Amino acid sequence: MDIQMLKDFFMWCTIIDGSVLILWTLIFTIIPNLVFKSQTWIFPTKKKEHYALIMYSFIGLFKIMFIIFNLIPYLVLLIIG
């Protein structure tokens, strides 16, 4: 496995995971009521505020993981390549 293959791998991981992060954030900020109703049908919860806190926490965790495991390795490979 050479550096070019790793660059391509992390580039596509960054693009795909970044798109998922943007889509997830947009869906939750644009139509939060629909997301809440569809999720409480599967996982019952009583308060919308708790659900919003949980969703924002998951988005924040996903963003941190995206930066640590996709973006930083890709940038490092660009720098050393």
PDB file of N, CA, C and O in Angstrom:
ATOM      1  N   MET A   1       0.856  -1.176   0.000  1.00  0.00           N
ATOM      2  CA  MET A   1       0.000   0.000   0.000  1.00  0.00           C
ATOM      3  C   MET A   1       0.902   1.239   0.000  1.00  0.00           C
ATOM      4  O   MET A   1       1.710   1.435   0.908  1.00  0.00           O
ATOM      5  N   ASP A   2       0.750   2.050  -1.015  1.00  0.00           N
ATOM      6  CA  ASP A   2       1.588   3.237  -1.109  1.00  0.00           C
ATOM      7  C   ASP A   2       0.849   4.481  -0.612  1.00  0.00           C
ATOM      8  O   ASP A   2      -0.335   4.435  -0.277  1.00  0.00           O
ATOM      9  N   ILE A   3       1.583   5.588  -0.576  1.00  0.00           N
ATOM     10  CA  ILE A   3       1.014   6.831  -0.031  1.00  0.00           C
ATOM     11  C   ILE A   3      -0.128   7.345  -0.907  1.00  0.00           C
ATOM     12  O   ILE A   3      -1.104   7.891  -0.391  1.00  0.00           O
ATOM     13  N   GLN A   4      -0.019   7.177  -2.215  1.00  0.00           N
ATOM     14  CA  GLN A   4      -1.082   7.657  -3.099  1.00  0.00           C
ATOM     15  C   GLN A   4      -2.395   6.923  -2.845  1.00  0.00           C
ATOM     16  O   GLN A   4      -3.464   7.533  -2.880  1.00  0.00           O
ATOM     17  N   MET A   5      -2.324   5.639  -2.594  1.00  0.00           N
ATOM     18  CA  MET A   5      -3.537   4.880  -2.299  1.00  0.00           C
ATOM     19  C   MET A   5      -4.146   5.335  -0.968  1.00  0.00           C
ATOM     20  O   MET A   5      -5.365   5.454  -0.847  1.00  0.00           O
ATOM     21  N   LEU A   6      -3.296   5.586   0.022  1.00  0.00           N
ATOM     22  CA  LEU A   6      -3.791   6.093   1.300  1.00  0.00           C
ATOM     23  C   LEU A   6      -4.415   7.476   1.147  1.00  0.00           C
ATOM     24  O   LEU A   6      -5.443   7.769   1.756  1.00  0.00           O
ATOM     25  N   LYS A   7      -3.789   8.330   0.328  1.00  0.00           N
ATOM     26  CA  LYS A   7      -4.370   9.661   0.074  1.00  0.00           C
ATOM     27  C   LYS A   7      -5.759   9.537  -0.535  1.00  0.00           C
ATOM     28  O   LYS A   7      -6.701  10.207  -0.112  1.00  0.00           O
ATOM     29  N   ASP A   8      -5.871   8.669  -1.537  1.00  0.00           N
ATOM     30  CA  ASP A   8      -7.170   8.486  -2.185  1.00  0.00           C
ATOM     31  C   ASP A   8      -8.202   7.930  -1.206  1.00  0.00           C
ATOM     32  O   ASP A   8      -9.354   8.363  -1.200  1.00  0.00           O
ATOM     33  N   PHE A   9      -7.785   6.970  -0.379  1.00  0.00           N
ATOM     34  CA  PHE A   9      -8.692   6.387   0.603  1.00  0.00           C
ATOM     35  C   PHE A   9      -9.201   7.444   1.575  1.00  0.00           C
ATOM     36  O   PHE A   9     -10.407   7.556   1.795  1.00  0.00           O
ATOM     37  N   PHE A  10      -8.291   8.218   2.156  1.00  0.00           N
ATOM     38  CA  PHE A  10      -8.707   9.225   3.128  1.00  0.00           C
ATOM     39  C   PHE A  10      -9.443  10.392   2.468  1.00  0.00           C
ATOM     40  O   PHE A  10     -10.287  11.026   3.101  1.00  0.00           O
ATOM     41  N   MET A  11      -9.134  10.677   1.215  1.00  0.00           N
ATOM     42  CA  MET A  11      -9.875  11.717   0.513  1.00  0.00           C
ATOM     43  C   MET A  11     -11.340  11.312   0.372  1.00  0.00           C
ATOM     44  O   MET A  11     -12.236  12.104   0.664  1.00  0.00           O
ATOM     45  N   TRP A  12     -11.585  10.077  -0.076  1.00  0.00           N
ATOM     46  CA  TRP A  12     -12.960   9.621  -0.244  1.00  0.00           C
ATOM     47  C   TRP A  12     -13.665   9.440   1.087  1.00  0.00           C
ATOM     48  O   TRP A  12     -14.861   9.711   1.192  1.00  0.00           O
ATOM     49  N   CYS A  13     -12.950   8.988   2.105  1.00  0.00           N
ATOM     50  CA  CYS A  13     -13.547   8.898   3.444  1.00  0.00           C
ATOM     51  C   CYS A  13     -13.957  10.280   3.938  1.00  0.00           C
ATOM     52  O   CYS A  13     -15.029  10.442   4.521  1.00  0.00           O
ATOM     53  N   THR A  14     -13.110  11.270   3.707  1.00  0.00           N
ATOM     54  CA  THR A  14     -13.411  12.631   4.130  1.00  0.00           C
ATOM     55  C   THR A  14     -14.613  13.185   3.374  1.00  0.00           C
ATOM     56  O   THR A  14     -15.478  13.825   3.972  1.00  0.00           O
ATOM     57  N   ILE A  15     -14.673  12.950   2.084  1.00  0.00           N
ATOM     58  CA  ILE A  15     -15.799  13.447   1.284  1.00  0.00           C
ATOM     59  C   ILE A  15     -17.112  12.791   1.722  1.00  0.00           C
ATOM     60  O   ILE A  15     -18.114  13.474   1.932  1.00  0.00           O
ATOM     61  N   ILE A  16     -17.098  11.478   1.854  1.00  0.00           N
ATOM     62  CA  ILE A  16     -18.334  10.767   2.208  1.00  0.00           C
ATOM     63  C   ILE A  16     -18.779  11.096   3.625  1.00  0.00           C
ATOM     64  O   ILE A  16     -19.950  11.407   3.842  1.00  0.00           O
ATOM     65  N   ASP A  17     -17.869  11.033   4.594  1.00  0.00           N
ATOM     66  CA  ASP A  17     -18.242  11.329   5.976  1.00  0.00           C
ATOM     67  C   ASP A  17     -18.604  12.802   6.169  1.00  0.00           C
ATOM     68  O   ASP A  17     -19.491  13.122   6.960  1.00  0.00           O
ATOM     69  N   GLY A  18     -17.931  13.692   5.458  1.00  0.00           N
ATOM     70  CA  GLY A  18     -18.289  15.108   5.517  1.00  0.00           C
ATOM     71  C   GLY A  18     -19.680  15.353   4.955  1.00  0.00           C
ATOM     72  O   GLY A  18     -20.437  16.167   5.485  1.00  0.00           O
ATOM     73  N   SER A  19     -20.013  14.648   3.884  1.00  0.00           N
ATOM     74  CA  SER A  19     -21.359  14.769   3.311  1.00  0.00           C
ATOM     75  C   SER A  19     -22.423  14.252   4.268  1.00  0.00           C
ATOM     76  O   SER A  19     -23.489  14.853   4.403  1.00  0.00           O
ATOM     77  N   VAL A  20     -22.132  13.131   4.936  1.00  0.00           N
ATOM     78  CA  VAL A  20     -23.074  12.600   5.922  1.00  0.00           C
ATOM     79  C   VAL A  20     -23.256  13.589   7.066  1.00  0.00           C
ATOM     80  O   VAL A  20     -24.381  13.818   7.511  1.00  0.00           O
ATOM     81  N   LEU A  21     -22.166  14.177   7.544  1.00  0.00           N
ATOM     82  CA  LEU A  21     -22.246  15.154   8.626  1.00  0.00           C
ATOM     83  C   LEU A  21     -23.065  16.376   8.222  1.00  0.00           C
ATOM     84  O   LEU A  21     -23.908  16.836   8.992  1.00  0.00           O
ATOM     85  N   ILE A  22     -22.832  16.897   7.046  1.00  0.00           N
ATOM     86  CA  ILE A  22     -23.577  18.067   6.571  1.00  0.00           C
ATOM     87  C   ILE A  22     -25.056  17.724   6.384  1.00  0.00           C
ATOM     88  O   ILE A  22     -25.928  18.490   6.794  1.00  0.00           O
ATOM     89  N   LEU A  23     -25.336  16.583   5.771  1.00  0.00           N
ATOM     90  CA  LEU A  23     -26.725  16.174   5.556  1.00  0.00           C
ATOM     91  C   LEU A  23     -27.453  15.967   6.879  1.00  0.00           C
ATOM     92  O   LEU A  23     -28.585  16.423   7.042  1.00  0.00           O
ATOM     93  N   TRP A  24     -26.819  15.290   7.813  1.00  0.00           N
ATOM     94  CA  TRP A  24     -27.413  15.032   9.124  1.00  0.00           C
ATOM     95  C   TRP A  24     -27.714  16.341   9.850  1.00  0.00           C
ATOM     96  O   TRP A  24     -28.789  16.503  10.428  1.00  0.00           O
ATOM     97  N   THR A  25     -26.761  17.275   9.817  1.00  0.00           N
ATOM     98  CA  THR A  25     -26.950  18.560  10.474  1.00  0.00           C
ATOM     99  C   THR A  25     -28.072  19.358   9.809  1.00  0.00           C
ATOM    100  O   THR A  25     -28.908  19.948  10.492  1.00  0.00           O
ATOM    101  N   LEU A  26     -28.087  19.373   8.491  1.00  0.00           N
ATOM    102  CA  LEU A  26     -29.137  20.111   7.779  1.00  0.00           C
ATOM    103  C   LEU A  26     -30.520  19.526   8.052  1.00  0.00           C
ATOM    104  O   LEU A  26     -31.472  20.265   8.306  1.00  0.00           O
ATOM    105  N   ILE A  27     -30.629  18.221   8.000  1.00  0.00           N
ATOM    106  CA  ILE A  27     -31.931  17.601   8.255  1.00  0.00           C
ATOM    107  C   ILE A  27     -32.405  17.914   9.663  1.00  0.00           C
ATOM    108  O   ILE A  27     -33.575  18.240   9.863  1.00  0.00           O
ATOM    109  N   PHE A  28     -31.513  17.820  10.639  1.00  0.00           N
ATOM    110  CA  PHE A  28     -31.933  18.055  12.011  1.00  0.00           C
ATOM    111  C   PHE A  28     -32.241  19.525  12.275  1.00  0.00           C
ATOM    112  O   PHE A  28     -33.102  19.824  13.102  1.00  0.00           O
ATOM    113  N   THR A  29     -31.565  20.451  11.596  1.00  0.00           N
ATOM    114  CA  THR A  29     -31.851  21.866  11.835  1.00  0.00           C
ATOM    115  C   THR A  29     -33.037  22.375  11.009  1.00  0.00           C
ATOM    116  O   THR A  29     -33.716  23.310  11.431  1.00  0.00           O
ATOM    117  N   ILE A  30     -33.298  21.781   9.847  1.00  0.00           N
ATOM    118  CA  ILE A  30     -34.387  22.268   8.997  1.00  0.00           C
ATOM    119  C   ILE A  30     -35.733  21.667   9.409  1.00  0.00           C
ATOM    120  O   ILE A  30     -36.732  22.381   9.503  1.00  0.00           O
ATOM    121  N   ILE A  31     -35.756  20.365   9.652  1.00  0.00           N
ATOM    122  CA  ILE A  31     -37.033  19.714   9.991  1.00  0.00           C
ATOM    123  C   ILE A  31     -36.908  18.911  11.292  1.00  0.00           C
ATOM    124  O   ILE A  31     -37.048  17.688  11.272  1.00  0.00           O
ATOM    125  N   PRO A  32     -36.647  19.580  12.418  1.00  0.00           N
ATOM    126  CA  PRO A  32     -36.462  18.834  13.672  1.00  0.00           C
ATOM    127  C   PRO A  32     -37.734  18.141  14.151  1.00  0.00           C
ATOM    128  O   PRO A  32     -37.659  17.077  14.767  1.00  0.00           O
ATOM    129  N   ASN A  33     -38.904  18.728  13.879  1.00  0.00           N
ATOM    130  CA  ASN A  33     -40.154  18.097  14.331  1.00  0.00           C
ATOM    131  C   ASN A  33     -40.389  16.759  13.646  1.00  0.00           C
ATOM    132  O   ASN A  33     -40.795  15.790  14.287  1.00  0.00           O
ATOM    133  N   LEU A  34     -40.137  16.707  12.348  1.00  0.00           N
ATOM    134  CA  LEU A  34     -40.306  15.452  11.617  1.00  0.00           C
ATOM    135  C   LEU A  34     -39.321  14.400  12.108  1.00  0.00           C
ATOM    136  O   LEU A  34     -39.681  13.233  12.259  1.00  0.00           O
ATOM    137  N   VAL A  35     -38.088  14.805  12.356  1.00  0.00           N
ATOM    138  CA  VAL A  35     -37.088  13.870  12.866  1.00  0.00           C
ATOM    139  C   VAL A  35     -37.493  13.368  14.246  1.00  0.00           C
ATOM    140  O   VAL A  35     -37.386  12.176  14.535  1.00  0.00           O
ATOM    141  N   PHE A  36     -37.958  14.276  15.094  1.00  0.00           N
ATOM    142  CA  PHE A  36     -38.381  13.889  16.447  1.00  0.00           C
ATOM    143  C   PHE A  36     -39.543  12.908  16.399  1.00  0.00           C
ATOM    144  O   PHE A  36     -39.543  11.901  17.106  1.00  0.00           O
ATOM    145  N   LYS A  37     -40.527  13.204  15.570  1.00  0.00           N
ATOM    146  CA  LYS A  37     -41.700  12.323  15.483  1.00  0.00           C
ATOM    147  C   LYS A  37     -41.336  10.954  14.915  1.00  0.00           C
ATOM    148  O   LYS A  37     -41.829   9.930  15.388  1.00  0.00           O
ATOM    149  N   SER A  38     -40.478  10.939  13.909  1.00  0.00           N
ATOM    150  CA  SER A  38     -40.114   9.653  13.319  1.00  0.00           C
ATOM    151  C   SER A  38     -39.247   8.827  14.259  1.00  0.00           C
ATOM    152  O   SER A  38     -39.343   7.600  14.261  1.00  0.00           O
ATOM    153  N   GLN A  39     -38.409   9.467  15.050  1.00  0.00           N
ATOM    154  CA  GLN A  39     -37.557   8.728  15.968  1.00  0.00           C
ATOM    155  C   GLN A  39     -38.295   8.294  17.231  1.00  0.00           C
ATOM    156  O   GLN A  39     -38.020   7.217  17.761  1.00  0.00           O
ATOM    157  N   THR A  40     -39.213   9.101  17.718  1.00  0.00           N
ATOM    158  CA  THR A  40     -39.946   8.708  18.922  1.00  0.00           C
ATOM    159  C   THR A  40     -40.920   7.577  18.639  1.00  0.00           C
ATOM    160  O   THR A  40     -41.374   6.908  19.568  1.00  0.00           O
ATOM    161  N   TRP A  41     -41.246   7.354  17.389  1.00  0.00           N
ATOM    162  CA  TRP A  41     -42.061   6.215  17.020  1.00  0.00           C
ATOM    163  C   TRP A  41     -41.286   4.921  17.277  1.00  0.00           C
ATOM    164  O   TRP A  41     -41.872   3.907  17.657  1.00  0.00           O
ATOM    165  N   ILE A  42     -39.964   4.960  17.068  1.00  0.00           N
ATOM    166  CA  ILE A  42     -39.119   3.782  17.274  1.00  0.00           C
ATOM    167  C   ILE A  42     -38.573   3.736  18.698  1.00  0.00           C
ATOM    168  O   ILE A  42     -38.642   2.704  19.365  1.00  0.00           O
ATOM    169  N   PHE A  43     -38.030   4.865  19.159  1.00  0.00           N
ATOM    170  CA  PHE A  43     -37.443   4.969  20.488  1.00  0.00           C
ATOM    171  C   PHE A  43     -38.235   5.988  21.295  1.00  0.00           C
ATOM    172  O   PHE A  43     -38.000   7.189  21.163  1.00  0.00           O
ATOM    173  N   PRO A  44     -39.160   5.540  22.118  1.00  0.00           N
ATOM    174  CA  PRO A  44     -40.026   6.490  22.823  1.00  0.00           C
ATOM    175  C   PRO A  44     -39.256   7.358  23.818  1.00  0.00           C
ATOM    176  O   PRO A  44     -38.463   6.864  24.619  1.00  0.00           O
ATOM    177  N   THR A  45     -39.508   8.646  23.746  1.00  0.00           N
ATOM    178  CA  THR A  45     -38.971   9.611  24.696  1.00  0.00           C
ATOM    179  C   THR A  45     -40.038  10.662  24.929  1.00  0.00           C
ATOM    180  O   THR A  45     -40.885  10.886  24.065  1.00  0.00           O
ATOM    181  N   LYS A  46     -40.010  11.298  26.068  1.00  0.00           N
ATOM    182  CA  LYS A  46     -41.086  12.203  26.442  1.00  0.00           C
ATOM    183  C   LYS A  46     -40.831  13.652  26.050  1.00  0.00           C
ATOM    184  O   LYS A  46     -41.749  14.346  25.612  1.00  0.00           O
ATOM    185  N   LYS A  47     -39.613  14.109  26.201  1.00  0.00           N
ATOM    186  CA  LYS A  47     -39.366  15.542  26.024  1.00  0.00           C
ATOM    187  C   LYS A  47     -38.532  15.812  24.784  1.00  0.00           C
ATOM    188  O   LYS A  47     -37.529  15.146  24.527  1.00  0.00           O
ATOM    189  N   LYS A  48     -38.963  16.790  24.035  1.00  0.00           N
ATOM    190  CA  LYS A  48     -38.255  17.168  22.816  1.00  0.00           C
ATOM    191  C   LYS A  48     -36.895  17.785  23.133  1.00  0.00           C
ATOM    192  O   LYS A  48     -35.955  17.636  22.353  1.00  0.00           O
ATOM    193  N   GLU A  49     -36.778  18.474  24.267  1.00  0.00           N
ATOM    194  CA  GLU A  49     -35.514  19.105  24.638  1.00  0.00           C
ATOM    195  C   GLU A  49     -34.434  18.055  24.895  1.00  0.00           C
ATOM    196  O   GLU A  49     -33.273  18.254  24.538  1.00  0.00           O
ATOM    197  N   HIS A  50     -34.817  16.942  25.510  1.00  0.00           N
ATOM    198  CA  HIS A  50     -33.857  15.862  25.758  1.00  0.00           C
ATOM    199  C   HIS A  50     -33.397  15.273  24.434  1.00  0.00           C
ATOM    200  O   HIS A  50     -32.218  14.970  24.249  1.00  0.00           O
ATOM    201  N   TYR A  51     -34.331  15.117  23.527  1.00  0.00           N
ATOM    202  CA  TYR A  51     -33.999  14.566  22.220  1.00  0.00           C
ATOM    203  C   TYR A  51     -33.048  15.491  21.466  1.00  0.00           C
ATOM    204  O   TYR A  51     -32.096  15.026  20.840  1.00  0.00           O
ATOM    205  N   ALA A  52     -33.300  16.791  21.521  1.00  0.00           N
ATOM    206  CA  ALA A  52     -32.419  17.744  20.843  1.00  0.00           C
ATOM    207  C   ALA A  52     -31.015  17.691  21.438  1.00  0.00           C
ATOM    208  O   ALA A  52     -30.029  17.742  20.703  1.00  0.00           O
ATOM    209  N   LEU A  53     -30.920  17.591  22.738  1.00  0.00           N
ATOM    210  CA  LEU A  53     -29.613  17.490  23.391  1.00  0.00           C
ATOM    211  C   LEU A  53     -28.889  16.226  22.956  1.00  0.00           C
ATOM    212  O   LEU A  53     -27.686  16.255  22.695  1.00  0.00           O
ATOM    213  N   ILE A  54     -29.607  15.133  22.879  1.00  0.00           N
ATOM    214  CA  ILE A  54     -29.000  13.869  22.448  1.00  0.00           C
ATOM    215  C   ILE A  54     -28.524  13.971  21.000  1.00  0.00           C
ATOM    216  O   ILE A  54     -27.412  13.551  20.680  1.00  0.00           O
ATOM    217  N   MET A  55     -29.355  14.522  20.133  1.00  0.00           N
ATOM    218  CA  MET A  55     -28.984  14.635  18.721  1.00  0.00           C
ATOM    219  C   MET A  55     -27.789  15.556  18.519  1.00  0.00           C
ATOM    220  O   MET A  55     -26.878  15.222  17.761  1.00  0.00           O
ATOM    221  N   TYR A  56     -27.776  16.712  19.184  1.00  0.00           N
ATOM    222  CA  TYR A  56     -26.636  17.618  19.066  1.00  0.00           C
ATOM    223  C   TYR A  56     -25.378  16.992  19.642  1.00  0.00           C
ATOM    224  O   TYR A  56     -24.281  17.244  19.143  1.00  0.00           O
ATOM    225  N   SER A  57     -25.519  16.180  20.684  1.00  0.00           N
ATOM    226  CA  SER A  57     -24.354  15.481  21.241  1.00  0.00           C
ATOM    227  C   SER A  57     -23.800  14.477  20.240  1.00  0.00           C
ATOM    228  O   SER A  57     -22.586  14.377  20.063  1.00  0.00           O
ATOM    229  N   PHE A  58     -24.691  13.730  19.583  1.00  0.00           N
ATOM    230  CA  PHE A  58     -24.240  12.778  18.577  1.00  0.00           C
ATOM    231  C   PHE A  58     -23.611  13.484  17.375  1.00  0.00           C
ATOM    232  O   PHE A  58     -22.613  13.008  16.833  1.00  0.00           O
ATOM    233  N   ILE A  59     -24.176  14.595  16.959  1.00  0.00           N
ATOM    234  CA  ILE A  59     -23.584  15.350  15.851  1.00  0.00           C
ATOM    235  C   ILE A  59     -22.204  15.852  16.245  1.00  0.00           C
ATOM    236  O   ILE A  59     -21.270  15.783  15.446  1.00  0.00           O
ATOM    237  N   GLY A  60     -22.063  16.356  17.468  1.00  0.00           N
ATOM    238  CA  GLY A  60     -20.755  16.821  17.938  1.00  0.00           C
ATOM    239  C   GLY A  60     -19.745  15.691  18.023  1.00  0.00           C
ATOM    240  O   GLY A  60     -18.589  15.867  17.640  1.00  0.00           O
ATOM    241  N   LEU A  61     -20.162  14.532  18.519  1.00  0.00           N
ATOM    242  CA  LEU A  61     -19.268  13.378  18.594  1.00  0.00           C
ATOM    243  C   LEU A  61     -18.865  12.919  17.198  1.00  0.00           C
ATOM    244  O   LEU A  61     -17.699  12.604  16.963  1.00  0.00           O
ATOM    245  N   PHE A  62     -19.812  12.879  16.276  1.00  0.00           N
ATOM    246  CA  PHE A  62     -19.501  12.483  14.903  1.00  0.00           C
ATOM    247  C   PHE A  62     -18.528  13.476  14.264  1.00  0.00           C
ATOM    248  O   PHE A  62     -17.633  13.079  13.517  1.00  0.00           O
ATOM    249  N   LYS A  63     -18.704  14.762  14.558  1.00  0.00           N
ATOM    250  CA  LYS A  63     -17.808  15.777  14.006  1.00  0.00           C
ATOM    251  C   LYS A  63     -16.389  15.605  14.539  1.00  0.00           C
ATOM    252  O   LYS A  63     -15.424  15.713  13.781  1.00  0.00           O
ATOM    253  N   ILE A  64     -16.257  15.341  15.823  1.00  0.00           N
ATOM    254  CA  ILE A  64     -14.932  15.126  16.406  1.00  0.00           C
ATOM    255  C   ILE A  64     -14.279  13.888  15.804  1.00  0.00           C
ATOM    256  O   ILE A  64     -13.100  13.916  15.448  1.00  0.00           O
ATOM    257  N   MET A  65     -15.035  12.808  15.689  1.00  0.00           N
ATOM    258  CA  MET A  65     -14.497  11.584  15.091  1.00  0.00           C
ATOM    259  C   MET A  65     -14.133  11.802  13.623  1.00  0.00           C
ATOM    260  O   MET A  65     -13.127  11.276  13.146  1.00  0.00           O
ATOM    261  N   PHE A  66     -14.942  12.569  12.915  1.00  0.00           N
ATOM    262  CA  PHE A  66     -14.653  12.890  11.514  1.00  0.00           C
ATOM    263  C   PHE A  66     -13.331  13.638  11.391  1.00  0.00           C
ATOM    264  O   PHE A  66     -12.509  13.325  10.529  1.00  0.00           O
ATOM    265  N   ILE A  67     -13.132  14.619  12.249  1.00  0.00           N
ATOM    266  CA  ILE A  67     -11.896  15.402  12.197  1.00  0.00           C
ATOM    267  C   ILE A  67     -10.689  14.546  12.555  1.00  0.00           C
ATOM    268  O   ILE A  67      -9.668  14.594  11.869  1.00  0.00           O
ATOM    269  N   ILE A  68     -10.800  13.763  13.624  1.00  0.00           N
ATOM    270  CA  ILE A  68      -9.657  12.972  14.100  1.00  0.00           C
ATOM    271  C   ILE A  68      -9.312  11.829  13.150  1.00  0.00           C
ATOM    272  O   ILE A  68      -8.137  11.617  12.849  1.00  0.00           O
ATOM    273  N   PHE A  69     -10.301  11.095  12.676  1.00  0.00           N
ATOM    274  CA  PHE A  69     -10.025   9.881  11.921  1.00  0.00           C
ATOM    275  C   PHE A  69     -10.085  10.035  10.403  1.00  0.00           C
ATOM    276  O   PHE A  69      -9.687   9.114   9.690  1.00  0.00           O
ATOM    277  N   ASN A  70     -10.566  11.160   9.885  1.00  0.00           N
ATOM    278  CA  ASN A  70     -10.616  11.341   8.432  1.00  0.00           C
ATOM    279  C   ASN A  70      -9.833  12.556   7.970  1.00  0.00           C
ATOM    280  O   ASN A  70      -8.938  12.445   7.133  1.00  0.00           O
ATOM    281  N   LEU A  71     -10.169  13.712   8.514  1.00  0.00           N
ATOM    282  CA  LEU A  71      -9.597  14.955   8.009  1.00  0.00           C
ATOM    283  C   LEU A  71      -8.115  15.090   8.342  1.00  0.00           C
ATOM    284  O   LEU A  71      -7.311  15.400   7.463  1.00  0.00           O
ATOM    285  N   ILE A  72      -7.748  14.862   9.590  1.00  0.00           N
ATOM    286  CA  ILE A  72      -6.346  15.023   9.987  1.00  0.00           C
ATOM    287  C   ILE A  72      -5.426  14.033   9.262  1.00  0.00           C
ATOM    288  O   ILE A  72      -4.384  14.456   8.763  1.00  0.00           O
ATOM    289  N   PRO A  73      -5.759  12.728   9.177  1.00  0.00           N
ATOM    290  CA  PRO A  73      -4.884  11.846   8.400  1.00  0.00           C
ATOM    291  C   PRO A  73      -4.761  12.255   6.935  1.00  0.00           C
ATOM    292  O   PRO A  73      -3.686  12.139   6.346  1.00  0.00           O
ATOM    293  N   TYR A  74      -5.851  12.728   6.347  1.00  0.00           N
ATOM    294  CA  TYR A  74      -5.783  13.165   4.951  1.00  0.00           C
ATOM    295  C   TYR A  74      -4.875  14.379   4.808  1.00  0.00           C
ATOM    296  O   TYR A  74      -4.067  14.435   3.881  1.00  0.00           O
ATOM    297  N   LEU A  75      -4.993  15.346   5.702  1.00  0.00           N
ATOM    298  CA  LEU A  75      -4.131  16.527   5.643  1.00  0.00           C
ATOM    299  C   LEU A  75      -2.663  16.165   5.878  1.00  0.00           C
ATOM    300  O   LEU A  75      -1.777  16.731   5.238  1.00  0.00           O
ATOM    301  N   VAL A  76      -2.406  15.241   6.775  1.00  0.00           N
ATOM    302  CA  VAL A  76      -1.032  14.804   7.034  1.00  0.00           C
ATOM    303  C   VAL A  76      -0.459  14.130   5.787  1.00  0.00           C
ATOM    304  O   VAL A  76       0.690  14.385   5.424  1.00  0.00           O
ATOM    305  N   LEU A  77      -1.227  13.290   5.141  1.00  0.00           N
ATOM    306  CA  LEU A  77      -0.755  12.649   3.917  1.00  0.00           C
ATOM    307  C   LEU A  77      -0.514  13.661   2.804  1.00  0.00           C
ATOM    308  O   LEU A  77       0.405  13.491   2.004  1.00  0.00           O
ATOM    309  N   LEU A  78      -1.324  14.706   2.744  1.00  0.00           N
ATOM    310  CA  LEU A  78      -1.079  15.759   1.762  1.00  0.00           C
ATOM    311  C   LEU A  78       0.223  16.496   2.057  1.00  0.00           C
ATOM    312  O   LEU A  78       0.966  16.851   1.142  1.00  0.00           O
ATOM    313  N   ILE A  79       0.489  16.722   3.325  1.00  0.00           N
ATOM    314  CA  ILE A  79       1.700  17.452   3.702  1.00  0.00           C
ATOM    315  C   ILE A  79       2.949  16.623   3.438  1.00  0.00           C
ATOM    316  O   ILE A  79       3.921  17.132   2.881  1.00  0.00           O
ATOM    317  N   ILE A  80       2.935  15.340   3.832  1.00  0.00           N
ATOM    318  CA  ILE A  80       4.152  14.532   3.642  1.00  0.00           C
ATOM    319  C   ILE A  80       4.316  14.031   2.208  1.00  0.00           C
ATOM    320  O   ILE A  80       5.407  13.623   1.809  1.00  0.00           O
ATOM    321  N   GLY A  81       3.232  14.062   1.438  1.00  0.00           N
ATOM    322  CA  GLY A  81       3.311  13.567   0.060  1.00  0.00           C
ATOM    323  C   GLY A  81       3.871  14.613  -0.854  1.00  0.00           C
ATOM    324  O   GLY A  81       4.010  14.375  -2.054  1.00  0.00           O
TER     325      GLY A  81
END
